[in-house]
Amino acid sequence: AVKQLLFNVLLFPDGGWLVDTGAQTGEDRSEYTLRQHQLSKLRNLCIPKVTLLLLNVMSEMNEHAGCIELADTIATEQYSLYSVFSKERLREVYKKICESSVALMDQKKDPWGYPR
């Protein structure tokens, strides 16, 4: 249940979680710009944290193949999640994914989770 809820945050429809799809009117332009800025900052803060939390949950559940799949989700242009990560956070995420890949190889699977 937790895993699915966290995935739902990352794969939110209509442009993504905390993306305002509402139309802007001329008289509230400054409010709209401020709102866009605030939402962007929240995405930059929350999406990497949710991603790391999801990786930790899947790792603890021994779902390392799911961690590898999450790498594809982060990298895909469809969601553009990679764009909200700082270099440090992205490095941290891929370190966790590498740990899952090693765990899969310890289970006699290839680095992507497929049987050998």
Backbone as a printed PyTorch tensor [residue, N CA C, xyz], in Angstrom:
tensor([[[  0.8250,  -1.1950,   0.0000],
         [  0.0000,   0.0000,   0.0000],
         [  0.8690,   1.2590,   0.0000]],

        [[  1.8850,   1.2950,   0.8590],
         [  2.7600,   2.4650,   0.9340],
         [  3.5010,   2.6570,  -0.3840]],

        [[  3.9950,   1.5600,  -0.9250],
         [  4.7270,   1.6150,  -2.1900],
         [  3.8630,   2.2280,  -3.2900]],

        [[  2.6260,   1.7720,  -3.4070],
         [  1.7260,   2.2720,  -4.4390],
         [  1.4000,   3.7520,  -4.2300]],

        [[  1.2030,   4.1550,  -3.0040],
         [  0.9090,   5.5610,  -2.7160],
         [  2.0820,   6.4640,  -3.0940]],

        [[  3.3070,   6.0210,  -2.7960],
         [  4.4790,   6.8160,  -3.1470],
         [  4.6730,   6.8750,  -4.6600]],

        [[  4.4340,   5.7520,  -5.3400],
         [  4.4990,   5.7520,  -6.8030],
         [  3.4610,   6.7030,  -7.3850]],

        [[  2.2730,   6.7510,  -6.7790],
         [  1.2260,   7.6500,  -7.2660],
         [  1.6510,   9.1100,  -7.2010]],

        [[  2.4140,   9.4660,  -6.1920],
         [  2.9270,  10.8370,  -6.0950],
         [  3.8700,  11.1130,  -7.2590]],

        [[  4.7730,  10.1680,  -7.5360],
         [  5.7540,  10.3750,  -8.6010],
         [  5.1130,  10.3770,  -9.9910]],

        [[  4.1000,   9.5650, -10.1770],
         [  3.5010,   9.4010, -11.5040],
         [  2.1720,  10.1420, -11.6370]],

        [[  2.0240,  11.1980, -10.8910],
         [  0.7960,  11.9900, -10.8810],
         [  0.4740,  12.4810, -12.2940]],

        [[ -0.7830,  12.3740, -12.7360],
         [ -1.1450,  12.8060, -14.0980],
         [ -1.1840,  14.3330, -14.2360]],

        [[ -1.4540,  14.7830, -15.4110],
         [ -1.6200,  16.2120, -15.7270],
         [ -0.3800,  17.0380, -15.4390]],

        [[  0.7670,  16.5640, -15.8860],
         [  1.9870,  17.3430, -15.7400],
         [  2.7960,  17.0040, -14.5120]],

        [[  2.2150,  16.2960, -13.5690],
         [  2.9530,  15.8930, -12.3860],
         [  2.3870,  16.4840, -11.1120]],

        [[  2.8820,  15.9520, -10.0050],
         [  2.4550,  16.3900,  -8.6820],
         [  2.9700,  17.7990,  -8.4340]],

        [[  2.1390,  18.6530,  -7.8940],
         [  2.4440,  20.0530,  -7.6050],
         [  2.7570,  20.8610,  -8.8680]],

        [[  2.1130,  20.4880,  -9.9630],
         [  2.2010,  21.2710, -11.1900],
         [  0.8360,  21.8810, -11.4210]],

        [[  0.7880,  23.1890, -11.5100],
         [ -0.4740,  23.9040, -11.6780],
         [ -0.8460,  23.9100, -13.1550]],

        [[ -1.9580,  23.2950, -13.4720],
         [ -2.4090,  23.2590, -14.8630],
         [ -3.5090,  24.2670, -15.1330]],

        [[ -3.8410,  25.0840, -14.1270],
         [ -4.8820,  26.0900, -14.2840],
         [ -4.4400,  27.2230, -15.1920]],

        [[ -5.3950,  27.8610, -15.7890],
         [ -5.1050,  28.9730, -16.6890],
         [ -4.8550,  30.2480, -15.8840]],

        [[ -4.0100,  31.0750, -16.4300],
         [ -3.6650,  32.3440, -15.7910],
         [ -4.4980,  33.4610, -16.4100]],

        [[ -4.9950,  34.3500, -15.5630],
         [ -5.6950,  35.5220, -16.0840],
         [ -4.7720,  36.7280, -15.9510]],

        [[ -5.0180,  37.7420, -16.7470],
         [ -4.1420,  38.9030, -16.8030],
         [ -4.0100,  39.6630, -15.4940]],

        [[ -5.0670,  39.7680, -14.7180],
         [ -5.0170,  40.5950, -13.5240],
         [ -4.2900,  39.9450, -12.3490]],

        [[ -4.1470,  38.6350, -12.3280],
         [ -3.4560,  38.0020, -11.2080],
         [ -2.1310,  37.3710, -11.6440]],

        [[ -1.4910,  38.0070, -12.5860],
         [ -0.2350,  37.4890, -13.1450],
         [  0.8440,  37.3360, -12.0870]],

        [[  1.0100,  38.3060, -11.2080],
         [  2.0550,  38.2240, -10.1900],
         [  1.7660,  37.1040,  -9.1930]],

        [[  0.4960,  36.9370,  -8.8530],
         [  0.1240,  35.8290,  -7.9640],
         [  0.4010,  34.4880,  -8.6260]],

        [[  0.0610,  34.3920,  -9.9000],
         [  0.2790,  33.1570, -10.6530],
         [  1.7770,  32.8350, -10.7360]],

        [[  2.5850,  33.8360, -11.0150],
         [  4.0360,  33.6430, -11.1010],
         [  4.5990,  33.2040,  -9.7550]],

        [[  4.1410,  33.8190,  -8.6830],
         [  4.5780,  33.4400,  -7.3470],
         [  4.1570,  32.0030,  -7.0400]],

        [[  2.9340,  31.6600,  -7.3940],
         [  2.4480,  30.2930,  -7.1760],
         [  3.2920,  29.2820,  -7.9520]],

        [[  3.5910,  29.5700,  -9.1990],
         [  4.4230,  28.6740, -10.0100],
         [  5.7980,  28.4840,  -9.3620]],

        [[  6.3610,  29.5570,  -8.8730],
         [  7.6730,  29.5000,  -8.2160],
         [  7.6010,  28.6360,  -6.9540]],

        [[  6.5770,  28.8440,  -6.1540],
         [  6.4210,  28.0730,  -4.9140],
         [  6.2070,  26.5910,  -5.1990]],

        [[  5.3930,  26.2740,  -6.1900],
         [  5.1530,  24.8830,  -6.5450],
         [  6.4320,  24.2180,  -7.0580]],

        [[  7.1960,  24.9660,  -7.8290],
         [  8.4620,  24.4340,  -8.3350],
         [  9.4280,  24.1200,  -7.1950]],

        [[  9.5130,  25.0240,  -6.2470],
         [ 10.3850,  24.8000,  -5.0860],
         [  9.9240,  23.5870,  -4.2800]],

        [[  8.6200,  23.4500,  -4.0970],
         [  8.0860,  22.2930,  -3.3780],
         [  8.3880,  20.9870,  -4.1090]],

        [[  8.2310,  20.9960,  -5.4380],
         [  8.5670,  19.7950,  -6.2210],
         [ 10.0430,  19.4460,  -6.0780]],

        [[ 10.8970,  20.4640,  -6.1600],
         [ 12.3420,  20.2340,  -6.0460],
         [ 12.7210,  19.6840,  -4.6790]],

        [[ 11.9630,  20.0220,  -3.6720],
         [ 12.2200,  19.5330,  -2.3220],
         [ 11.5980,  18.1550,  -2.0870]],

        [[ 10.3450,  17.9910,  -2.4970],
         [  9.5810,  16.7950,  -2.1280],
         [  9.8110,  15.5880,  -3.0290]],

        [[  9.8880,  15.7810,  -4.3220],
         [ 10.0200,  14.6380,  -5.2370],
         [ 11.2760,  13.8240,  -4.9370]],

        [[ 12.4470,  14.4450,  -4.7520],
         [ 13.6240,  13.6280,  -4.3950],
         [ 13.4560,  12.8840,  -3.0710]],

        [[ 12.8160,  13.5220,  -2.0940],
         [ 12.6040,  12.8570,  -0.7960],
         [ 11.6340,  11.6840,  -0.9330]],

        [[ 10.5810,  11.8690,  -1.6960],
         [  9.6270,  10.7840,  -1.9240],
         [ 10.3190,   9.6350,  -2.6670]],

        [[ 11.1550,   9.9690,  -3.6240],
         [ 11.8890,   8.9510,  -4.3810],
         [ 12.7970,   8.1450,  -3.4650]],

        [[ 13.5500,   8.8280,  -2.6110],
         [ 14.4320,   8.1230,  -1.6770],
         [ 13.6300,   7.2740,  -0.6900]],

        [[ 12.5060,   7.7860,  -0.2430],
         [ 11.6500,   7.0210,   0.6540],
         [ 11.1350,   5.7610,  -0.0490]],

        [[ 10.7050,   5.9130,  -1.2850],
         [ 10.2180,   4.7690,  -2.0590],
         [ 11.3320,   3.7370,  -2.2560]],

        [[ 12.5330,   4.1940,  -2.5510],
         [ 13.6660,   3.2720,  -2.6930],
         [ 13.9350,   2.5230,  -1.3940]],

        [[ 13.8660,   3.2270,  -0.2820],
         [ 14.0770,   2.5770,   1.0140],
         [ 12.9920,   1.5470,   1.3030]],

        [[ 11.7470,   1.8990,   1.0120],
         [ 10.6350,   0.9690,   1.2400],
         [ 10.8200,  -0.2870,   0.3890]],

        [[ 11.1010,  -0.1120,  -0.8980],
         [ 11.2610,  -1.2730,  -1.7810],
         [ 12.4710,  -2.1070,  -1.3880]],

        [[ 13.5250,  -1.4620,  -0.9730],
         [ 14.7160,  -2.1850,  -0.5550],
         [ 14.4350,  -3.0170,   0.6890]],

        [[ 13.7350,  -2.4260,   1.6520],
         [ 13.3760,  -3.1540,   2.8720],
         [ 12.4210,  -4.3070,   2.5880]],

        [[ 11.6180,  -4.1700,   1.5510],
         [ 10.6880,  -5.2360,   1.1660],
         [ 11.3570,  -6.2580,   0.2460]],

        [[ 12.6550,  -6.0700,   0.0010],
         [ 13.4360,  -6.9420,  -0.8760],
         [ 12.8920,  -6.9200,  -2.3090]],

        [[ 12.4010,  -5.7770,  -2.7350],
         [ 11.9050,  -5.5810,  -4.0910],
         [ 12.9240,  -4.7680,  -4.8870]],

        [[ 14.1010,  -5.3390,  -5.0150],
         [ 15.2040,  -4.6200,  -5.6500],
         [ 14.9670,  -4.3830,  -7.1370]],

        [[ 14.2480,  -5.2880,  -7.7910],
         [ 13.9400,  -5.0760,  -9.2090],
         [ 13.0780,  -3.8220,  -9.3840]],

        [[ 12.2190,  -3.5420,  -8.4150],
         [ 11.4120,  -2.3220,  -8.4520],
         [ 12.2660,  -1.0690,  -8.3560]],

        [[ 13.3490,  -1.1640,  -7.5960],
         [ 14.2890,  -0.0390,  -7.4970],
         [ 14.9360,   0.2440,  -8.8500]],

        [[ 15.2620,  -0.8290,  -9.5660],
         [ 15.8660,  -0.6760, -10.8900],
         [ 14.8570,  -0.0580, -11.8580]],

        [[ 13.6060,  -0.4920, -11.7790],
         [ 12.5530,   0.0830, -12.6250],
         [ 12.3430,   1.5570, -12.3210]],

        [[ 12.5040,   1.9320, -11.0560],
         [ 12.3440,   3.3310, -10.6700],
         [ 13.3960,   4.2070, -11.3640]],

        [[ 14.5700,   3.6520, -11.5930],
         [ 15.6080,   4.3990, -12.3200],
         [ 15.1010,   4.7930, -13.7090]],

        [[ 14.4030,   3.8730, -14.3870],
         [ 13.8230,   4.1840, -15.6950],
         [ 12.7590,   5.2650, -15.5860]],

        [[ 11.9550,   5.1830, -14.5480],
         [ 10.8930,   6.1690, -14.3520],
         [ 11.4780,   7.5640, -14.1400]],

        [[ 12.5430,   7.6320, -13.3680],
         [ 13.1880,   8.9250, -13.1220],
         [ 13.7690,   9.4940, -14.4100]],

        [[ 14.3410,   8.6270, -15.2280],
         [ 15.0580,   9.0750, -16.4170],
         [ 14.1650,   9.3510, -17.6210]],

        [[ 12.9420,   8.8580, -17.6140],
         [ 12.0920,   8.9960, -18.7870],
         [ 11.6540,  10.4430, -19.0190]],

        [[ 11.5750,  10.7950, -20.2870],
         [ 11.1190,  12.1410, -20.6650],
         [  9.6240,  12.3230, -20.3760]],

        [[  8.8850,  11.2260, -20.3010],
         [  7.4400,  11.3040, -20.0680],
         [  7.1260,  12.0390, -18.7700]],

        [[  7.9020,  11.7640, -17.7270],
         [  7.6540,  12.3870, -16.4220],
         [  8.6570,  13.4880, -16.0930]],

        [[  9.8310,  13.4510, -16.6870],
         [ 10.9030,  14.4410, -16.4570],
         [ 11.2170,  14.6340, -14.9760]],

        [[ 11.1610,  13.5570, -14.2130],
         [ 11.4420,  13.6590, -12.7840],
         [ 12.8860,  14.0570, -12.5260]],

        [[ 13.7790,  13.6280, -13.3950],
         [ 15.1970,  13.9450, -13.2230],
         [ 15.4420,  15.4490, -13.1280]],

        [[ 14.5750,  16.2300, -13.7060],
         [ 14.7960,  17.6750, -13.7520],
         [ 14.6340,  18.3610, -12.4020]],

        [[ 14.0020,  17.6980, -11.4250],
         [ 13.8000,  18.3250, -10.1150],
         [ 14.8660,  17.9110,  -9.1040]],

        [[ 15.8160,  17.0710,  -9.5240],
         [ 16.8640,  16.6000,  -8.6240],
         [ 18.1090,  17.4660,  -8.7260]],

        [[ 18.7100,  17.7640,  -7.5770],
         [ 20.0390,  18.3610,  -7.5990],
         [ 21.0200,  17.2380,  -7.9310]],

        [[ 22.2290,  17.5860,  -8.3050],
         [ 23.2320,  16.5660,  -8.6150],
         [ 23.4880,  15.6750,  -7.4070]],

        [[ 23.5160,  16.2770,  -6.2270],
         [ 23.7810,  15.5090,  -5.0090],
         [ 22.6610,  14.5090,  -4.7290]],

        [[ 21.4230,  14.9540,  -4.8740],
         [ 20.2730,  14.0760,  -4.6250],
         [ 20.2180,  12.9510,  -5.6660]],

        [[ 20.4930,  13.3000,  -6.9170],
         [ 20.4870,  12.2930,  -7.9630],
         [ 21.5850,  11.2510,  -7.7200]],

        [[ 22.7200,  11.7160,  -7.2610],
         [ 23.8150,  10.8040,  -6.9160],
         [ 23.3850,   9.8640,  -5.7870]],

        [[ 22.6980,  10.4030,  -4.8020],
         [ 22.2070,   9.6120,  -3.6790],
         [ 21.1840,   8.5580,  -4.1440]],

        [[ 20.2970,   8.9620,  -5.0340],
         [ 19.2880,   8.0430,  -5.5670],
         [ 19.9630,   6.9140,  -6.3390]],

        [[ 20.9020,   7.2550,  -7.2100],
         [ 21.5420,   6.2170,  -8.0140],
         [ 22.4780,   5.3430,  -7.1930]],

        [[ 22.9670,   5.8500,  -6.0840],
         [ 23.7420,   5.0030,  -5.1780],
         [ 22.8380,   3.9170,  -4.5990]],

        [[ 21.6230,   4.3070,  -4.1960],
         [ 20.6580,   3.3300,  -3.6760],
         [ 20.2870,   2.3070,  -4.7460]],

        [[ 20.1370,   2.7780,  -5.9710],
         [ 19.7900,   1.8730,  -7.0640],
         [ 20.9490,   0.9080,  -7.3340]],

        [[ 22.1710,   1.3930,  -7.2460],
         [ 23.3410,   0.5140,  -7.4010],
         [ 23.3680,  -0.5420,  -6.3050]],

        [[ 23.0360,  -0.1630,  -5.0850],
         [ 22.9810,  -1.1290,  -3.9800],
         [ 21.9510,  -2.2140,  -4.2690]],

        [[ 20.8240,  -1.8340,  -4.8480],
         [ 19.8100,  -2.8260,  -5.2120],
         [ 20.3140,  -3.7400,  -6.3140]],

        [[ 21.0520,  -3.1840,  -7.2540],
         [ 21.6210,  -3.9900,  -8.3290],
         [ 22.5950,  -5.0280,  -7.7780]],

        [[ 23.4090,  -4.6350,  -6.8100],
         [ 24.3320,  -5.5700,  -6.1590],
         [ 23.5440,  -6.6480,  -5.4200]],

        [[ 22.4720,  -6.2520,  -4.7400],
         [ 21.6400,  -7.2240,  -4.0240],
         [ 21.0310,  -8.2340,  -4.9980]],

        [[ 20.6270,  -7.7740,  -6.1720],
         [ 20.0840,  -8.6810,  -7.1810],
         [ 21.1470,  -9.6650,  -7.6640]],

        [[ 22.3590,  -9.1740,  -7.8630],
         [ 23.4360, -10.0660,  -8.2970],
         [ 23.7660, -11.0770,  -7.2050]],

        [[ 23.6490, -10.6770,  -5.9390],
         [ 23.8430, -11.6140,  -4.8300],
         [ 22.7700, -12.7050,  -4.8370]],

        [[ 21.6270, -12.4070,  -5.4240],
         [ 20.5370, -13.3820,  -5.5400],
         [ 20.6370, -14.1900,  -6.8330]],

        [[ 21.8150, -14.1200,  -7.4700],
         [ 22.0800, -14.8610,  -8.7230],
         [ 21.2270, -14.3810,  -9.8870]],

        [[ 20.9440, -13.0960,  -9.8930],
         [ 20.2280, -12.4920, -11.0120],
         [ 21.1730, -11.5210, -11.6950]],

        [[ 20.7830, -11.0380, -12.8670],
         [ 21.6200, -10.0280, -13.5070],
         [ 21.3550,  -8.6780, -12.8350]],

        [[ 22.1380,  -7.6510, -13.1500],
         [ 22.0040,  -6.3570, -12.4530],
         [ 20.6330,  -5.6800, -12.6030]],

        [[ 19.8160,  -6.1520, -13.5610],
         [ 18.5000,  -5.5620, -13.7700],
         [ 17.3850,  -6.3920, -13.1630]],

        [[ 17.7460,  -7.4990, -12.5090],
         [ 16.7650,  -8.3060, -11.8140],
         [ 16.2510,  -9.5050, -12.5700]],

        [[ 16.7820,  -9.7490, -13.7650],
         [ 16.3310, -10.8980, -14.5390],
         [ 17.1540, -12.1360, -14.1750]],

        [[ 16.5260, -13.3090, -14.2000],
         [ 17.2820, -14.5390, -13.8970],
         [ 18.3880, -14.7500, -14.9300]],

        [[ 19.4600, -15.3360, -14.4870],
         [ 20.5790, -15.6030, -15.4150],
         [ 20.3520, -16.8600, -16.1830]]])
